[in-house]
């Protein structure tokens, strides 16, 4: 009886190990995934009085050639859009990234003007723990331009929340960055395809934005 029971146990173990079902998890299938076609980019026209630029986490701790080159490479275009939008009367709101960061940590070339709001380090979704939604609604904002690093944290979470709250969300893909390209691809794909989010999101690039 003991020999039979042992044989049965061994047989079950071998059968389980050999079963293709046992191996079919996301991790085992990871290498078989196909990257979907890129979502289309569309022109975006900003109405300054109804638009807020969310300039998220461009700080000395997060956005230098040494720390995150992809972010550093995006800064010149972000600076240009911020200056142009600010000059036309758009609202500009900043955030800082790491705990205990202060407004002075924002890159000098993107330093806030006097009176512009800087959200503290509150995590990847800038709506949580802040009065961002109230500020936007009080000022009659209907659209936000989401720019920042890391893309899969600040841009993805804040952009998705803004879309779910009914704001139009413009995401210049050359204004969001990560350590590597994949998180940027994922962020663009998620915002462009997620139910109840994608309908309020426009993926674009800086040269396709006008006023």
C-alpha atoms as one frame of an Amber mdcrd trajectory, in Angstrom:
protein
   0.000   0.000   0.000   2.816   2.367   0.872   4.546   1.626  -2.413   1.326
   2.266  -4.338   0.715   5.525  -2.509   4.265   6.676  -3.183   3.964   5.784
  -6.835   0.704   7.689  -7.062   2.257  10.766  -5.425   5.234  10.700  -7.768
   2.964  10.285 -10.759   0.831  13.236  -9.747   3.919  15.388  -9.182   5.334
  14.489 -12.587   1.978  15.091 -14.245   1.602  18.462 -12.604   5.115  19.538
 -13.561   4.562  18.424 -17.132   1.187  20.095 -17.432   1.289  23.196 -19.651
  -1.400  24.764 -17.499   0.963  24.976 -14.525   3.397  27.178 -16.446   0.885
  29.557 -17.988   1.179  32.662 -15.876   1.982  36.193 -16.907   5.611  35.731
 -15.961   6.124  32.615 -18.088   4.305  34.243 -21.004   6.139  37.553 -20.693
   8.461  36.918 -23.621   5.572  36.049 -25.943   3.821  39.398 -25.553   3.515
  41.493 -28.675   3.878  45.244 -28.386   0.738  46.855 -29.864   0.870  49.400
 -32.625   1.585  52.915 -31.336  -1.457  55.067 -30.663  -1.952  57.955 -33.077
  -0.802  61.462 -32.225  -3.270  64.282 -32.777  -3.026  68.071 -32.929  -4.033
  69.915 -29.777  -5.251  73.490 -29.635  -5.063  75.132 -26.229  -7.456  77.789
 -24.960  -5.182  79.599 -22.496  -7.915  80.842 -20.160  -9.252  77.288 -19.796
  -5.941  75.419 -19.694  -3.523  74.484 -16.921  -0.034  73.166 -17.522   0.947
  70.536 -14.969   4.743  70.647 -14.800   5.452  67.654 -12.616   8.662  66.725
 -10.849  11.265  68.442 -13.006  13.690  68.762 -10.119  17.415  68.578  -9.506
  16.919  65.197  -7.860  15.046  63.635 -10.773  15.854  65.408 -14.024  19.552
  65.727 -14.821  21.674  64.043 -17.497  23.270  61.938 -14.767  20.039  60.900
 -13.041  17.604  60.640 -15.953  18.902  61.654 -19.341  15.557  61.183 -21.053
  14.079  63.815 -18.759  16.978  66.219 -19.230  16.573  65.882 -22.999  12.918
  66.955 -22.761  13.461  70.102 -20.721  14.095  72.596 -23.534  10.755  71.812
 -25.184   8.921  71.969 -21.858  10.510  75.353 -21.110   9.366  76.694 -24.489
   5.754  75.596 -24.058   5.555  76.850 -20.485   6.881  80.288 -21.480   4.508
  80.568 -24.422   1.452  79.345 -22.508   2.220  81.515 -19.498   2.576  84.536
 -21.760  -0.887  83.881 -23.159  -2.432  83.609 -19.703  -2.560  79.854 -19.106
  -2.343  78.574 -15.547   0.950  76.864 -14.655   1.110  74.468 -11.705   4.253
  72.668 -10.573   5.040  69.753  -8.326   8.161  68.409  -6.669   9.041  64.753
  -6.628  10.867  63.407  -3.631  10.040  63.773   0.079  11.208  67.021   1.638
  11.670  68.667  -1.769  11.077  72.413  -1.923  10.246  74.755  -4.818  13.910
  75.744  -5.046  14.638  72.167  -6.158  12.819  72.746  -9.458  15.240  73.144
 -12.354  16.266  76.822 -12.663  15.180  77.035 -16.289  11.688  75.898 -15.245
  11.477  77.926 -12.053   7.925  79.010 -11.186   6.956  82.635 -11.565   5.841
  84.511  -8.479   2.446  83.284  -7.343   2.475  80.034  -9.297   1.449  77.041
  -7.227   3.921  74.293  -6.341   2.383  71.065  -5.084   4.425  69.233  -2.445
   5.675  65.683  -2.837   2.425  63.780  -2.398   2.991  60.726  -4.551   2.310
  59.863  -8.181  -1.247  61.224  -8.315  -1.100  64.955  -7.728  -4.812  65.097
  -6.958  -4.421  63.002  -3.817  -3.824  65.049  -0.687  -3.887  68.377  -2.502
  -6.386  71.022  -3.563  -5.508  70.583  -7.222  -9.045  69.719  -8.295 -10.496
  72.690  -6.407  -7.903  75.025  -7.895  -8.661  73.868 -11.420 -12.418  74.143
 -10.991 -12.264  77.503  -9.197 -10.287  78.931 -12.111 -12.572  77.511 -14.765
  -9.981  75.095 -16.132 -11.305  72.557 -18.612  -8.069  71.069 -19.951  -4.719
  70.142 -18.476  -1.410  69.528 -20.202   0.356  66.713 -18.338   4.157  66.789
 -18.486   6.570  65.162 -16.102   8.859  62.420 -14.912   8.523  59.573 -14.228
   5.927  59.036 -16.932   4.467  55.900 -15.339   3.932  57.703 -12.059   3.135
  61.415 -12.343   1.870  61.555 -15.934  -0.009  58.257 -15.922  -1.705  58.622
 -12.546  -2.397  62.352 -12.584  -3.462  62.284 -16.229  -5.792  59.332 -15.692
  -7.380  60.922 -12.627  -7.866  64.212 -14.458  -9.569  62.381 -17.323 -11.843
  60.464 -14.952 -12.780  63.742 -13.277 -13.911  65.135 -16.626 -10.962  67.289
 -17.623  -9.557  67.089 -21.124  -5.980  65.847 -20.861  -3.295  66.750 -23.395
  -0.146  64.665 -23.142   2.836  65.685 -25.259   4.759  62.434 -25.465   8.044
  64.328 -25.773   7.280  66.039 -22.470   7.089  62.869 -20.378  10.071  60.733
 -19.511  11.284  57.696 -17.615  14.540  55.869 -17.041  13.887  53.747 -20.127
  11.547  53.890 -23.105   9.201  51.054 -22.028   7.484  52.969 -19.173   6.835
  55.797 -21.609   5.353  53.368 -24.149   3.146  51.837 -21.476   1.969  55.248
 -20.240   1.023  56.364 -23.745  -0.749  53.073 -24.458  -2.681  53.084 -21.187
  -3.874  56.678 -21.510  -4.854  56.101 -25.134  -6.785  52.865 -24.584  -8.176
  52.677 -21.043 -11.964  52.796 -20.725 -13.390  56.137 -19.530  -9.897  57.655
 -19.738  -8.992  57.516 -23.404 -12.037  59.524 -24.486 -10.674  62.532 -22.590
  -7.017  62.120 -23.571  -5.168  63.545 -26.561  -1.700  62.218 -27.202   0.351
  64.746 -29.100   3.839  66.227 -29.373   5.031  69.753 -28.797   5.168  70.723
 -32.465   1.496  69.758 -32.850   0.299  72.059 -30.030  -1.119  75.459 -30.941
  -3.105  78.257 -29.327
